[in-house]
Amino acid sequence: MNAQIWHGHATRKAAVLVGCTALVLGLTGTGSAQAGGRDLAREVLPAGDGWASEGAGTTGGSAADAAHVYTVTTWAGFRQALADGGSAPKIIKVKGVIDAVSEGCDAFAAEGYDFQRYLADYDPAVWGHDTPVSGAQEDLRAASAAAQDQAIKANVPANTTIVGVGKGSGILGGSLQIKGVDNVILRNLTVEAPIDCFPQWDPTDDNRTGAWNSEYDSVVVYGSTHVWIDHNTLTDGRYPDSSLPSYFGKVYQQHDGLLDVVRGADHVTVSWNSFEDHDKTMLIGNSDSAGSTDTGKLKVTLHHNRFEGIVERAPRVRFGQVDSYNNHFVVTKGQNYGYVFGIGASSQLYATHNALSLASGVSVGKALKKWNEAPLTAENNYVNGRPTDLIAVHNAEIPGETLQSGAGWTPTLRTKVDSPRAVPGIVDHRAGAGRLR
C-alpha cells in the first residue's frame, strides 16, 4: 500500500511501513496486545512510577467491558473507536500500521491553491519582510491547512488505553490530541510525526528574515491529567528534516513537536520511549505568558527514555516540576545539535542519573540551555561514561548564561534508579515500541 505525500508540494509516492493494511474496524472483546503472556491492554501504571502515579494513579481503560474493547486497522476505524462510548473505559488495540494521510496531501488542497503561485506572490523580493502574507493564495493555503487539521487529529477521551499489537504496529501522519481529559495510557506504538502539507511563510519571523512555520505534534497533552506514555517510538521516520527543501533561503519546515505537555497538563509519566531524528522534540509548557494556567502544574517524570538524532528540547521546560532520570541522550558525529535540557521560565528541573553519549568534539556545556533564570538540580549525570557536573561545565563554557543549582524540590515518585554508567546498556536494549518485557 502506498501513500501520496505532498513533500515540498511535489506529489510523490512513499512506501509506508511494512504491515500497513486496509481492513475495517473490528469491535472485539479479545485480540492480542500481549508481551510474554501479559495482556498489555489491561496493565496500569505501577505505584510510585513518576508523577502520573500520584493520587489514584493512571489506569487508562483497564476496566473496559467487552463492548468497549476495539481492534483497529485503519485511521477511520481508530477515530471511530475513540468517539464511541464517550468517556467510558475503553481499550483500543492498533493492529498493523494505520495511515492518517493515506491519500496524500493532494486530498486536502483547496481548489485553486497553487504552491508555485504562492512562492511567486510572497517572494521577499516582491512582498518584503514588513507585513504578514495575505491575499488569495494565503487564504487558499489556510483553507487547505484547515482540511488537513480536520483529517489528521484524533481526540483521545478520558479513561482510554491505546496499545499497539505486537512489534510492528503504529500510526503514520496522525496527531493524537489528549486534551482536557484524565486517565490515558499510550503504549507500544511507533508514531511517525505528521507532515504539515501547507506550512505558512511568515516574512516577519526570525528578525525579519522570514521563516516557514508548521503545525501538528505527534502527541499533545493539553490540560490533561494522569497520562502514561510508555514504550513508544516517536520519529520523523521517512521524512527527516535533512530531506526538506528550502525556499526563500529558509528550510521548508514541515514538522512541529514529537510530544508536548502544555496548558495546565499535570501528572504525566513518560517512560521507556525512543525519540528519534527530530528537531523540536518536547515542550513542557509552551509559553512564558502561560503562568495563570501552568503555575503549580506541568509535573512530568521522564525516565529510561532514549533520545538520538534530537536537535533540541529533550525537553525544554517552563514552570513545571520535571523529574528526568535514567535517560540516555545520544549525539552522533556531524549531527545538527542544539541542546538537551532547556531551562525556561519558572522551570524546576531535577535531572539526575542520566547518561549522555556525545561524539568527539561535541560541546558538553551545550547539554544545558538557559532561556530564563531558573535554578535546576543536575547531579550524578555521566558523559561518555564519566561523572560530569553539567552545570559547572556549562557555566565554564558559556559564562554569559550562568545557571544556578538547586531546583527547590526532591522527587519521591521514582522506581528503581539505575547507575548512570549502566543506563546506555539498559535503555538502548529496552526503550521503544516492541520491546516490552
N, C-alpha and C positions, 0 to 999 in steps of 0.2 A: 504494500500500500504506500503511495507517495503523497506528499503534502506540497501544495503550492505555497511557497513562502515568498512574499514580496520583500526582498532584501536589497535595500538601496533603490527600491522601486524598479527593479528589473525582475520580472517574474521568473522563477527558476524552480526546477524540481529538487526536492530534498528527501532522500530516503529516511524514513523515521526509524526509531529503534526497533530491533528485532522483537517480534511478538505483537506488533500492532494489529489489532483485529477490528472488525466492524460488526460485532454482534449486538444484540439488543439487550436492554436492561432486564436482568433476571431478579425477581423477588424470591428470596430463599431464606430459610432458617438454618441452612447448613452452608457448605462451601469452605474451602480450605484457606486459611490465612495463618498457617502454623509454622513453627520452627522447633525442631527437636521434640515433637509431640505436644507442644504447648499451643493453645489457641490464643494467638496474639490479639485477636479482636476483643477478647474478654479481659485482657490484662489491664491493670490500673497502675498508676504511678505509685511506687513504693513509698512508704512513710519515710520522712526525712530526706527525700530526694529533691532538694532545691526548693526554691520559692513556691513552685506550683503545688507542693505538698502541704503548704500552710493551711491551717483550719481543717475543713472537711476533706481537703486533698482534691485530686483530679481523677475522676473515674470515667469520663467520657460517656460512651454509650454502652458500657459493660453490662448494664441492667436491661438492655433491649430485649423485648419479646420477639418471637419468631417472625411476626408480621413486620417488624422494623429492622430486619437484617437483610441487606441487599448485596448482590454481586453485580458489579457494573463493568461494562466493556467498551462503552462509548462516552464521549463528553456529554451528549444529551442525556443519556441514562444516568450519568453521575449527577448532573444538576437536578434531574427529576427526583432522584433518591434524596438529595439534600432537602428539597422542598417538601417532600412527603412527610406527613405526620407532625409538622411543626417542631416543637422542642421536646417531644417525647424521646426518650433514649433510643438512639439508633446506631447501628454499625453499618458502615459502607466499606465493602471489600473491592478494591480496584484490581481487576484481573487483566494482566497484559498491559499494554501501553495505550492510553487514550489521548486523543489529539484534539485540542480545542480550536485548532486552526487548520483542520484537515482540508478545507477548500482553498486555502491560501489567502493572502492579503487582498487579492483582487475582489474577493467576495464582499469586502467591506467598503470598497471605494465608491464614493458618491458619483452620480452621473455628472460628467464634465470635469472631474478632477484630473489634472494632468501635472505630474511631478515636474516634467521639463518646463512647463509653463510657470509653475511655482518658483523654480530656480531662476527663471528669467525675470519674473516680476519682482522678486525680493533680493536679487543680487545686490550686495552692498554698493557696487558701483552705480546702481540705479536708485536703490531705496535709501541707502545711507545707514547710519547707526544711531539716529536720534529718536526714532519712534518705533513702537512695536508694529509688526506687519498687520495689514488689514486689506480688505478687498475680496473679490470674488474667489480667487484661488485659496486664500486663507479660510474663507467661510466653508468652501468645499472640503478642505483638509479637515477642519473641525468636525464637519458632519461625518466624514469617513472615520475619524477617530472615535466619535460617539458610537458608531455602529460596531466597531471593534470592541469598545468598552463593554457594550451590552452583551456581546457574544462570549467574551473570554473570562469574565469574572464569575466566580461561583461563591455564593454566600453560604457560609457554614453555620448551622444553627447550634444552639446550646445542646449539651448532653450528647455529643456526637464523637464517635471514633471512626477515623478514616485510616485504613490499613492496606498496604499492598500485599497481594497474594504471591508468595514465593519470592524468588530473587530477581525477576525481570519485569516488575510492574512499575508503572509510572505515569506521569502526566506531562504532555508536551504543550507549551504555549498557553497554559491556563494560569489564572491568578486566583489563589484561594484567599477569600475575604473572611477572616474571623473577626467580626465586627459587632461590638455591643452585646456579647453573649458570655456565658460562663460554662466551663467544664468541657473542654475539647481536647482530643488526642489525635495526633497525626504521626503515623509510624510507617517505616519500611517502604518508602516511595522514592523513586528517582524523579525529580522535578526539573525539567528543563525550563529555564527562565523564558518568560514571554518576550517576544519581539514586538516592539511598538512599530506598527506598519506606517505610521504617519507622524513622526516627530515634528515638532514645531520649531521653526527658526526664530530666534529672538535676537535681533541685531543689537539690542541694548545690553545684553548679558556680557559677563566676563570683561568688565571695564570697557564696555562699548566696542568690543572686538567681535561680539556675537557668539552664539552657541546654539547647538541643537539640543532641545530638551525632550526627554521621553517620559512615558508613564509606565505603570504596571510592575508591581513587585510580584515575585513568585508566591510569597506568603506574607500577608499583612495581619498583624494582631492589633486591632484598633479598639481601644476602650473595652477590651475583654479581660476576663479574669480566669485563673486556673486553666492554663493551657500547657500541654506537654507535647513537645516536638522532639521526636526520638528516632534515631537510626534511619534518617533520610539522607539522600544525596541531592544537593541543590547545586546546579551548574548552568553555565551558558551553553554547554553541550556542543551542538553542531555550529553554533554561531558566536564564537569568541569575539571580543572587541577587536582583536587583531585582524579579523576578517571584514570589519566595517569600512566602507568607503569614506572619503572626506569631500565636503562641498564648502565653498567659501573659506577654505583653509582650516576647517574645523571637522573633527570626526562626526560622522552622521550617527550620533549615539541612539541606539535602539533598545538599550537596557536601563532599568532602574535598579531596585534592590532585590536581593535574594530573600531576606527576611527582615521585616521592620516591625518593631514593637512601639506603638505610639498612642498618643491622645488618651492618657489615663489608663492604659492597659496595666495589668498588675498580676503578680504571682504566676510567673512563666518559668518553666524549666526547659532548657534546650540542651539535649544530651546525645552523645554518640552519633552526631551528624557529620557528613563530609560536605564542606563548602568548597567549590572548585571553580577556578578560571572565571573570575568575575571582578568587576571594579568596585562599585559601591555596595558592599556586601550586606551590612547590617546596621541599621539605625535603631537606637533605643532612645526615643524622644526625638521628634523631628523639627522642633523649632525652639529657639531661645525664648520666644514670647509665649510659650505654652505653659507657663508656670501655674496658671489657675487650674489647669486640668492635670498637670503632671507632678506637681509637688506632692511628695509623700506616696507616689505611685511608682510605676515602672520598676518594680522589684523583679529582677530576672537573674536566674542562675544559668551559667554556661559551663558545662563540664564534659570532658572526654570528646570534644569535637576536633575535627581535623580541618585546617584551612590551608589550601595550596593554590597557588596562582591567583591569590587575592591581592588587589592593589591597595585597598584601604577599608576602614570601617569593620573591624573584626573584634568588637564593634566600636562605633562612635557613640558616646553616652552623654545624655543630658538628664539631669535631675535624679535618675534612679539609683537605688542601692543595687548595684550589679556585682554578682559574685562570679568570677571567672577562675576556674581551677582545672588542672589536668588537661588542658587543651594543647594541641600541637600545631604550631604555625610554621609553615614551610615556605621559604623564599628561594627560588632557584636562580641559577646564573642567567643574567640577561633579562630577567623578568621585570616588567614595569611594577614598581613598588613604591607606595607612599608611606604607609604606617600600619600598625596593628591596632593599638588602642587609641581612640580619640577621646580626649578629656574635654568635655563640653560643659555648658552652663549648669552649675549646681550639681554636677555629677558626683557620685560617691562610689567609685570603682574600687573593688577589692580583688586584685589579681595576684594569685599566688600559685606556686607549684605547677606552673606551665612550662612547656618546652618550646624553644624556638630553634629551628634549623635554618641557618642563614648561609647562603652561598658566600664564597670568598669575596671580600670587597663590599659586601652589603653592610650598611651602617647599623650598628646595634642601637645607637641613640634614636634612630627614626622609628623604633618599635613603639614609642610613645609620641603622640602629637598633642600639643597644648592649643586648645581653642579658647578656653576661658580659665580663670583662676579657680581651681577646684582640687583640693588635696586628694590623693589616692594612696592606697596601700598596694605595694608591688614588691613582695618578698618571696624568697626561695624559688625564683624562676631560673631556669637553665637556658643558656645559649650555647648551642653546639656541644652539649654535654658538660658545660661548666657553669657553676653557680654565678649569677650575674645580677648586680644591683641595677635594675633598669632605670630607676630614677637618677641615680648618681651618674650613670653613663650618659643618659640623655642631657642632664644639666651640664656635663663637661663638654659634650659635643655641640650642644645647641644652647649656649648660655643666654641667648635672647629670649628663650622660652622656659625659664626656670620653673620646675614643678615642685610642689610641696608634698611631703609624705604625711600620711595619716588620714584615712577615709572617714574615721569617726564612728565606725561600727565594726562588728565582727560577725561573720556568718555562723549560723548554728545548724542550718539545714543542709548538711553535706553527707554524702555517702562516703565510702572508703576513699581516702585521699592517697593516691599512688605517689611514689617518689617521682619527681620530675625527670630524673635520669632515666626512669623506665617508661615514661609516658610515650615517646615515639613508637616503641615496640608494641605497647599495649593498644594505643589508639589507632595506629596505622593498620592493624590487623582486624580491628573490630568496629571502627566507625563507618557509618554509611549504610545505605539500603542493602538488603540481602545478607547482612552479617549479624543478625540477631542470634544469640545463643541461649 
